Amino acid sequence: MGYFIFLFILLSNLFQPLIFSGKVIGIKDGDTIEVFYAGKSITVRLAEIDCPEKKQPYGQKAKEFTSRLCFNKTVIIQQQGKKDRYHRVIGTVFVNSKSLNEELIKAGLAWHYKEYSKRTYYSVLEQIAKSEKSGIWSDQSAIAPWTWRRIQSSKIGSKALTI
């Protein structure tokens, strides 16, 4: 029985493309897009970066930036490993040979998500954006999205306790 499970996992991984292209049909936020591929819509989360949430400062600007660069265009996605817990493909998105992930960092509209990335080049791009005070880096009180999400979830939890 174990052999068949192993074989199934091996074969299913062989049929998941690591690089594929599709047309961008939606922008969920700065770092999440919808791509039409193989007759269906696939959600793609940009790897190794984290844009401000929609309700954070620069969240809407990150979404607009992503939309300007790739909406209604064919992109190439270099998938990184398995899907995340929300069933999104995690990957680097290329538009006209440029990495959308990198462009967001350069514009100061994304943090290098070091918890999930050891790519030193992204750290360099982030430092350049900081030194130029681009986007989020013009705000001295900018809060990283992962910290902002934790704060928001603790507020929701404390509201539930008081009800």
Backbone bond lengths (Angstrom), bond angles and torsions (degrees), N, CA, C in turn:
res aa  C-N    CA-C-N  psi(-1)  N-CA   C-N-CA  omega(-1)  CA-C   N-CA-C  phi
1 M - - - 1.460 - - 1.532 111.23 -
2 G 1.346 116.39 -43.84 1.459 121.10 179.82 1.518 112.32 -59.65
3 Y 1.349 116.32 -36.52 1.460 122.06 178.75 1.528 110.49 -60.91
4 F 1.342 117.74 -43.06 1.463 121.62 -178.81 1.525 111.33 -67.47
5 I 1.323 117.29 -37.17 1.476 120.41 177.44 1.525 109.47 -65.23
6 F 1.338 116.22 -44.93 1.454 120.34 178.25 1.526 110.84 -60.02
7 L 1.322 116.69 -45.44 1.463 121.85 179.55 1.525 110.95 -61.73
8 F 1.330 117.98 -41.66 1.461 122.22 178.65 1.525 110.90 -61.94
9 I 1.340 116.27 -46.29 1.471 120.13 179.47 1.520 110.08 -62.94
10 L 1.310 117.39 -44.39 1.455 121.40 179.99 1.523 111.26 -60.60
11 L 1.332 116.96 -47.26 1.466 120.55 -179.30 1.521 112.01 -67.57
12 S 1.324 118.24 -38.83 1.468 119.63 -179.49 1.520 110.37 -66.01
13 N 1.343 117.75 -34.37 1.466 120.36 177.37 1.521 111.45 -70.16
14 L 1.325 117.52 -31.08 1.455 120.48 178.75 1.525 111.99 -66.21
15 F 1.313 117.56 -29.66 1.454 120.96 -176.25 1.529 113.57 -93.52
16 Q 1.316 117.42 1.97 1.456 120.07 174.51 1.529 107.60 -92.61
17 P 1.305 117.59 114.90 1.464 118.50 -177.85 1.523 111.32 -67.53
18 L 1.318 116.67 138.41 1.452 120.14 176.42 1.519 110.79 -87.46
19 I 1.329 116.38 -24.40 1.466 121.23 174.79 1.515 106.79 -132.13
20 F 1.330 115.67 127.19 1.459 119.79 178.26 1.521 108.85 -149.43
21 S 1.311 116.07 164.41 1.463 119.45 178.38 1.518 109.41 -125.34
22 G 1.314 114.71 154.50 1.452 120.94 179.17 1.513 109.83 -164.84
23 K 1.307 115.19 170.32 1.466 121.39 -179.40 1.525 109.32 -94.08
24 V 1.326 116.14 132.27 1.468 121.03 179.15 1.527 107.96 -75.67
25 I 1.338 114.94 119.56 1.466 120.52 -177.15 1.528 112.19 -113.14
26 G 1.330 117.06 -4.24 1.458 119.83 179.09 1.507 112.12 -165.49
27 I 1.332 114.66 152.09 1.462 122.14 177.15 1.523 106.80 -122.44
28 K 1.320 116.73 112.43 1.465 120.01 -179.53 1.522 110.77 -80.99
29 D 1.329 116.18 -43.68 1.460 122.68 174.24 1.526 106.94 -162.81
30 G 1.311 117.93 -169.62 1.459 120.15 -173.98 1.513 114.57 -58.75
31 D 1.331 116.84 -33.06 1.459 119.32 -175.81 1.533 114.52 -117.18
32 T 1.322 116.88 17.90 1.471 120.15 178.45 1.520 109.82 -139.80
33 I 1.337 115.64 125.01 1.461 120.86 -178.08 1.531 110.20 -127.61
34 E 1.329 115.04 163.16 1.466 122.07 173.91 1.525 107.56 -109.53
35 V 1.315 115.77 129.35 1.458 121.98 -178.09 1.523 108.96 -122.71
36 F 1.332 116.03 136.26 1.464 120.89 175.54 1.516 107.22 -89.50
37 Y 1.339 115.69 116.84 1.455 121.39 -177.73 1.530 108.92 -144.72
38 A 1.312 116.48 134.84 1.469 123.09 176.76 1.528 111.61 52.38
39 G 1.324 115.96 41.26 1.450 120.95 174.91 1.511 116.31 78.54
40 K 1.336 116.71 9.95 1.467 118.22 178.35 1.525 111.31 -147.18
41 S 1.322 115.07 165.30 1.452 122.61 179.07 1.526 109.77 -86.25
42 I 1.322 115.63 131.21 1.463 121.68 179.31 1.525 107.97 -123.68
43 T 1.324 115.99 133.12 1.461 120.76 176.13 1.523 108.28 -87.80
44 V 1.337 115.08 129.92 1.458 121.30 -179.37 1.524 108.50 -120.38
45 R 1.338 115.75 125.04 1.469 123.06 176.46 1.511 107.13 -102.28
46 L 1.325 117.20 124.56 1.454 120.78 -178.49 1.524 110.14 -64.80
47 A 1.315 115.57 128.90 1.462 122.31 -175.88 1.522 111.52 -76.23
48 E 1.308 115.29 147.40 1.462 124.35 167.48 1.520 115.85 69.78
49 I 1.327 117.18 5.08 1.461 120.36 177.46 1.531 109.10 -132.37
50 D 1.321 115.89 165.28 1.460 120.72 175.43 1.523 107.90 -145.70
51 C 1.324 115.27 117.67 1.468 121.21 177.83 1.524 109.64 -87.40
52 P 1.330 116.88 158.38 1.463 119.40 174.79 1.528 110.29 -57.94
53 E 1.321 115.88 146.24 1.462 120.93 176.30 1.530 108.87 -66.91
54 K 1.331 116.19 159.89 1.469 120.95 -175.33 1.528 112.94 -54.34
55 K 1.329 117.28 -37.19 1.467 120.52 -177.27 1.527 113.21 -88.07
56 Q 1.311 116.81 -1.28 1.463 121.06 176.26 1.523 109.81 -87.11
57 P 1.340 117.04 157.45 1.462 118.43 170.75 1.526 109.59 -55.97
58 Y 1.292 116.86 137.85 1.462 126.35 179.88 1.528 113.80 74.88
59 G 1.322 118.35 -1.03 1.460 120.46 177.85 1.520 111.83 -63.61
60 Q 1.329 115.72 -45.42 1.468 119.74 179.65 1.530 110.71 -69.18
61 K 1.341 116.32 -36.69 1.472 119.58 178.74 1.524 111.05 -64.74
62 A 1.328 116.91 -37.91 1.469 120.18 177.60 1.522 110.20 -64.27
63 K 1.322 116.31 -41.83 1.468 120.27 178.56 1.529 110.58 -63.35
64 E 1.324 117.13 -44.23 1.472 121.36 179.51 1.525 111.05 -64.31
65 F 1.325 117.30 -39.64 1.463 122.34 178.84 1.529 109.74 -61.48
66 T 1.326 116.06 -47.93 1.464 121.17 178.84 1.520 110.48 -60.96
67 S 1.322 116.19 -42.31 1.460 120.68 179.34 1.532 111.27 -62.24
68 R 1.334 116.63 -46.21 1.470 120.65 179.82 1.531 111.12 -59.50
69 L 1.323 116.49 -39.27 1.462 119.38 -176.48 1.525 114.23 -76.61
70 C 1.347 117.15 -33.24 1.467 114.92 -169.99 1.524 117.10 -134.86
71 F 1.330 120.36 -9.12 1.458 118.66 -177.00 1.525 111.21 -61.52
72 N 1.318 115.54 133.94 1.461 124.18 177.78 1.539 112.83 68.98
73 K 1.335 115.83 16.46 1.466 120.64 178.27 1.519 109.55 -113.47
74 T 1.318 115.14 158.10 1.456 120.37 174.22 1.521 107.75 -84.45
75 V 1.325 115.71 129.71 1.457 121.88 -179.28 1.528 108.94 -122.07
76 I 1.312 114.72 161.20 1.463 121.47 173.94 1.523 106.56 -110.55
77 I 1.321 115.71 131.14 1.457 121.02 -180.00 1.517 108.56 -113.04
78 Q 1.321 115.13 125.56 1.460 121.13 173.39 1.524 105.74 -101.40
79 Q 1.318 114.95 101.35 1.456 121.62 -175.30 1.523 110.73 -70.61
80 Q 1.333 115.51 141.39 1.469 120.50 177.70 1.521 109.12 -115.80
81 G 1.291 115.83 101.62 1.456 120.68 175.77 1.508 114.07 68.04
82 K 1.341 113.91 -149.70 1.450 121.31 -175.84 1.519 111.32 -82.02
83 K 1.314 115.43 172.45 1.462 120.60 175.43 1.521 109.10 -72.65
84 D 1.345 116.29 159.86 1.458 119.79 178.61 1.523 111.01 -83.31
85 R 1.314 116.63 -176.61 1.471 120.80 -176.08 1.520 112.88 -65.85
86 Y 1.328 117.31 -16.64 1.469 121.60 176.69 1.526 111.41 -96.04
87 H 1.322 116.94 10.50 1.474 124.78 178.89 1.527 112.58 67.46
88 R 1.320 116.95 26.58 1.460 120.87 176.93 1.526 109.48 -92.48
89 V 1.331 115.69 143.65 1.458 121.18 171.62 1.530 106.19 -72.49
90 I 1.312 116.76 134.73 1.461 121.98 177.40 1.523 106.82 -104.10
91 G 1.343 116.73 126.69 1.450 116.72 -178.43 1.517 114.85 -168.88
92 T 1.300 113.51 173.86 1.462 122.18 172.85 1.519 106.26 -94.97
93 V 1.324 115.95 132.08 1.457 122.09 -176.89 1.528 108.96 -108.02
94 F 1.319 115.39 127.32 1.462 120.72 179.80 1.525 109.73 -110.79
95 V 1.332 114.71 129.58 1.461 122.57 177.31 1.520 106.64 -123.89
96 N 1.318 117.03 122.12 1.472 120.64 -178.12 1.528 111.08 47.86
97 S 1.310 116.76 46.84 1.468 124.95 177.48 1.527 114.77 68.83
98 K 1.326 118.48 6.46 1.464 121.27 177.39 1.521 109.20 -108.08
99 S 1.319 115.79 143.81 1.452 121.01 177.35 1.530 109.74 -79.99
100 L 1.321 116.95 118.34 1.461 121.52 176.50 1.521 109.82 -60.89
101 N 1.325 117.09 -38.51 1.459 121.82 179.17 1.539 109.89 -56.32
102 E 1.324 116.08 -49.00 1.464 121.12 179.92 1.525 111.67 -65.79
103 E 1.316 117.11 -42.14 1.465 120.71 -178.15 1.531 111.42 -61.08
104 L 1.333 116.95 -37.10 1.464 120.55 177.71 1.526 111.45 -65.87
105 I 1.322 116.87 -39.99 1.472 119.64 177.51 1.521 110.15 -66.44
106 K 1.335 116.52 -46.27 1.472 120.76 -179.59 1.521 111.93 -58.18
107 A 1.330 116.78 -37.57 1.464 121.39 -178.65 1.529 112.26 -78.01
108 G 1.321 116.60 -3.40 1.461 119.65 -178.30 1.519 111.93 73.04
109 L 1.325 116.48 30.82 1.464 120.99 -178.39 1.520 112.19 -116.19
110 A 1.342 116.20 11.63 1.465 120.73 177.12 1.523 109.44 -155.69
111 W 1.303 114.15 148.49 1.451 122.01 171.80 1.525 108.31 -91.38
112 H 1.308 115.75 148.60 1.460 119.98 167.90 1.526 104.95 -74.10
113 Y 1.321 117.23 120.83 1.465 122.61 -174.85 1.531 108.18 -86.73
114 K 1.323 115.58 79.26 1.466 122.56 -171.18 1.523 113.25 -62.90
115 E 1.316 117.11 -24.07 1.468 119.41 177.82 1.531 110.89 -62.80
116 Y 1.335 115.92 -28.77 1.470 120.77 -178.08 1.526 112.71 -115.74
117 S 1.316 117.12 10.87 1.460 119.36 -175.95 1.521 111.01 -151.33
118 K 1.280 115.03 137.39 1.471 121.14 175.21 1.529 110.30 -113.05
119 R 1.322 116.88 13.55 1.464 121.69 -176.75 1.537 109.53 -70.04
120 T 1.317 116.50 105.97 1.463 120.38 -176.20 1.532 111.92 -65.57
121 Y 1.313 116.95 -29.19 1.465 119.81 179.49 1.529 111.27 -60.09
122 Y 1.332 117.39 -38.57 1.462 120.53 177.70 1.528 110.56 -64.69
123 S 1.330 116.74 -36.72 1.466 120.08 177.28 1.523 110.94 -64.88
124 V 1.323 115.94 -38.62 1.476 120.43 177.77 1.528 109.72 -63.82
125 L 1.333 117.25 -46.57 1.469 120.79 178.83 1.529 110.88 -59.75
126 E 1.335 116.33 -40.56 1.456 120.36 178.63 1.530 111.04 -64.07
127 Q 1.318 117.58 -41.94 1.467 120.99 178.96 1.524 111.44 -63.42
128 I 1.327 116.98 -37.95 1.471 120.68 177.72 1.529 109.57 -65.10
129 A 1.333 117.15 -46.18 1.474 121.11 178.63 1.531 110.52 -60.61
130 K 1.319 116.89 -39.73 1.477 121.24 177.60 1.521 110.49 -62.73
131 S 1.330 116.32 -46.74 1.469 119.80 -177.77 1.522 111.50 -64.69
132 E 1.332 116.21 -29.33 1.462 120.36 178.31 1.530 112.42 -89.44
133 K 1.344 115.90 -2.11 1.472 122.54 -177.85 1.533 112.17 53.63
134 S 1.332 114.32 41.98 1.461 121.24 179.29 1.528 110.61 -78.84
135 G 1.328 116.57 140.22 1.457 122.38 172.78 1.509 114.05 50.58
136 I 1.330 116.41 -121.35 1.462 122.35 -177.27 1.518 112.33 -58.02
137 W 1.315 116.78 -26.56 1.459 120.66 -176.56 1.525 112.46 -77.30
138 S 1.331 117.50 -6.10 1.469 120.17 173.79 1.530 110.26 -81.66
139 D 1.323 116.69 -12.28 1.465 122.98 -179.76 1.528 108.51 -103.67
140 Q 1.325 116.32 109.17 1.466 120.19 -177.22 1.527 112.51 -65.47
141 S 1.322 116.98 -18.59 1.467 119.91 -179.33 1.539 111.97 -103.94
142 A 1.323 116.37 20.52 1.469 120.17 179.96 1.526 110.07 -59.18
143 I 1.315 114.95 135.37 1.461 121.64 -179.80 1.527 107.83 -111.19
144 A 1.312 115.85 129.41 1.467 120.57 178.30 1.528 109.14 -60.28
145 P 1.323 117.70 142.67 1.467 120.94 -176.18 1.528 113.76 -57.36
146 W 1.331 117.70 -37.64 1.464 119.69 -179.72 1.529 111.15 -65.71
147 T 1.345 117.54 -33.01 1.470 121.50 175.70 1.523 109.24 -72.98
148 W 1.330 116.70 -42.64 1.466 121.77 179.92 1.535 110.36 -60.77
149 R 1.329 116.73 -43.05 1.472 120.14 179.07 1.528 111.16 -62.64
150 R 1.325 116.65 -41.21 1.465 120.98 178.60 1.527 110.75 -63.15
151 I 1.331 116.96 -42.22 1.471 121.40 177.95 1.519 110.05 -62.69
152 Q 1.334 116.90 -45.16 1.464 120.67 -179.56 1.526 111.32 -63.09
153 S 1.339 116.89 -42.00 1.467 118.45 -179.03 1.515 111.41 -68.94
154 S 1.343 118.17 -31.33 1.467 119.45 176.87 1.518 110.88 -71.81
155 K 1.337 117.87 -32.24 1.473 121.26 176.29 1.535 109.66 -65.83
156 I 1.323 115.90 -41.71 1.478 120.32 179.67 1.527 109.18 -64.63
157 G 1.324 116.34 -42.66 1.454 120.89 179.41 1.521 112.36 -63.30
158 S 1.326 116.71 -39.48 1.473 119.18 -179.50 1.518 110.76 -73.38
159 K 1.327 119.02 -30.71 1.471 121.38 175.41 1.517 110.23 -66.09
160 A 1.329 116.65 -39.34 1.455 121.08 -179.98 1.518 110.91 -63.55
161 L 1.342 116.12 -34.21 1.470 120.00 -179.96 1.513 112.60 -71.78
162 T 1.351 117.01 -28.48 1.473 120.10 -177.23 1.507 113.14 -88.10
163 I 1.308 117.88 -9.03 1.471 119.90 -178.13 1.499 111.27 -81.61
